[in-house]
Structures are given as structure tokens and as C-alpha cells.
Amino acid sequence: MRIAKSPSELGFNRYDEPRLAKALERATDKRIFQRLQAVLLVAQGLTADEVAVIENVSAQAVYNWVYRYLDQHQVASLHDLPRSGRPPTAKQITDARILQEMRRNPLQLGYRTTTWTVELLADHLSRRYGCAINPHTLRRRMKAIGLKFKRPRYFYEEKDPHRIQKKGRSYAD
């Protein structure tokens, strides 16, 4: 069985504990708070396995955070690095263009329907502006614009008053 190293053996000095405690008080992001708390607990003498149980993370994550901090003894090293993220798709299809095309009647554009569906509008926008847009992406953008989309009803909301006669029953029965 491996014996856990003490904080000083890991590389912590007397300035680290107050620095981490002060940063922990000012932390507003949950992820940063969790990392600071884990590193502070290790600096106070708990093992990485004990901290992992407290923080509900793996022991390897605790070790990674500790070594990231100890590399420069800076709280900023525990912050996430900027990420590029997924590039935006269909930049040509702006919010204004979506609204503009939605105002048009699909029947007059050659479609065999009087209302837009998300799939039909995505297909139309893709052909019109020459860049593919997925219906899921279009739904997300429409929601961001503030549009609420409902599927069109293909049946009457009110019941037919002559329904009973059409079914073969009469009012005399």
C-alpha cells in the first residue's frame, strides 16, 4: 500500500493555504469552487482519495488539479482555458432572414402547403441561401429569436354538427 505524501512533500508552501482560502471565498463559478476546495483540502493534509470522495470526483481529477496548481502556485491555473467550441453553422442564414422567409406564403413559392414546417423552412432556407441548415439548428435559432413553433392542425377543432347523421344514426333514435 502506498503512503500518501504530506502537503509539504507534494510541494505546498506556507502561502498556498491562505491564497487558496481567499480565492475560495471569492469564487463564483461552481467548477472553480470545486477545484479550489479540492486543492485546499489536499493542502490541509487530506489525501487525494479522501478529497475525491468529498468532491464526488475521481482521485485522478484531484491529482490533476493539485499538480496544475503546484506547477505555478497560481489560482488562475485552475481556471478553464478558453475553448473554440463548435463553429456556428449557416452564418448566411441570419435571424432577419429567417423572419423574412417565414412571412412569405409557401404556397406562392411553389410548395404544396399553406403553412411552414421546420423541415420545409430549413430545406427552403438551405436552397435559397446556398448553405445547409439542419431542422434541429433552425428550431434552436427560432427559439432564440423568441418564436414558438407548433405543428399545424390537420383537423377541425370543432366537431361536425352533422357527424351523427353521417355515421348512420338519426336524431330520432
Secondary structure, DSSP 8 states (H G I E B T S, - for coil): ------HHHHT--TTHHHHHHHHHHH--SHHHHHHHHHHHHHHTT--HHHHHHHHTS-HHHHHHHHHHHHHHT-GGGGS------S--S-TTS-HHHHHHHHHS-TTTTT-S-SS--HHHHHHHHHHHHTS---HHHHHHHHHHHT--------S-SS--TTHHHHTT--TT-
